Amino acid sequence: MKIDLHCHTKKIKKGDPITRNVSSDIFSEKIQNADVKIVAITNHNAFDLQQYNELKDKVRENCDVWPGIELDAFGDQKKKDKPVKFHLIVVANPIEVNRFKKVVDELLEGFDVNNDSKHITEICEAFKELDILFIPHYMGKVPAISEDDLVLLRSLVPDSTKVFTETTESSIGVLVNNDFHALVGSDVRDWNDYESSMFSDLRLPVSSFEQFCMLAKRDNVVINTILNKKKSYVFPAKPHAKVTIQLRIFEDVNIIFGQKGTGKSEILNSLIDVMTGEGLKCVKYVGSQKEDGFKHLLSTSDMSADSELLSANNCEEEFKALMGWKDSSITLFSQYIKWFETRETLINSYISS
């Protein structure tokens, strides 16, 4: 399930390209083409409620739209006695969009969108009564929050699971594997290329802002609640010939973990037999057989090598010439020296004759 929590729909700041402006028709077309199911409108230092409602209504049947804003912010970190600025995305629960609009207007009253910035303490205080996600730029995204200010931000938010970090495609794997709440967004600059943007992909689909926040907690009960919304089946599986266990299989990727010799391959084989017997489509992958599969992909033994299939000259005559070519006999250097030393004698001999 693709989500985009960093999406621009208007040119606001001087550095914004005009191609960030998007009509509702183009917005709808591109969102559907990219198969994005959740998108947050996060323009720079501004929130346009009228446009938000228009875009939300346009894609209502295909995508959930959340209100948001990308703020110029700073914390306690300083460099050369000046605050280190960064971009902080704030995304609100869509059921609170009118209150969100009011808070944004009050926070940015008299604000210069091109030059001003707000301290994260002031930002968190302004939104404390709302259901909010905070997403600062981090690791690869510029301008990025510092480590110290990220710690400060987490301390200011009552529920730290609602603090994410936006990073780059090359860094997100590292962050996620180290228990960071990390994501990537389109940060779209040209709506003509929206489909080629990077998006975060949720393995468990969510249908609301509340469910997304529940998933962020990574609680087993919460995950099972969301997971159980997926269609599933209970099948008998045999780790060994005389042992049968009941396994719940979801319409998704199902992974079986276990030590060597515990019957994982047998379980997979028995499940495949049962599922295909019931007319279900499924594919298995055995980790220990990955090299066999790779070798099969590289195999060319079953490929037809016929140049006529490509309408190309097979160069038959040229290959025959090459195959019939032989090295010429080579004069040894020692023989050349011998000739050189005796050449006068040979010349005189020819003359006498």
Secondary structure, DSSP 8 states (H G I E B T S, - for coil): -EEEEEE--S--STTS-GGG---HHHHHHHHHHHTEEEEEE--BT---HHHHHHHHHHTTTT-EEEEEEEEEEEEEEEETTEEEEEEEEEEE-GGGHHHHHHHHHHHTTT--TTT--EEHHHHHHHTTTS-EEEEEB-TTSSS---HHHHHHHHHHSSSGGGB-EE--HHHHHHHHHTT--EE-----S-GGGGGGS--EE-SS---SHHHHHHHHTT-HHHHHHHHTTS-EEEEEEEEETTEEEEEEEESS-------TTSSHHHHHHHHHHHHHHTT-------GGGHHHHHHHHH--TT----GGGGT----HHHHHHHHT--------HHHHHHHHHHHHHHHHHHHH-
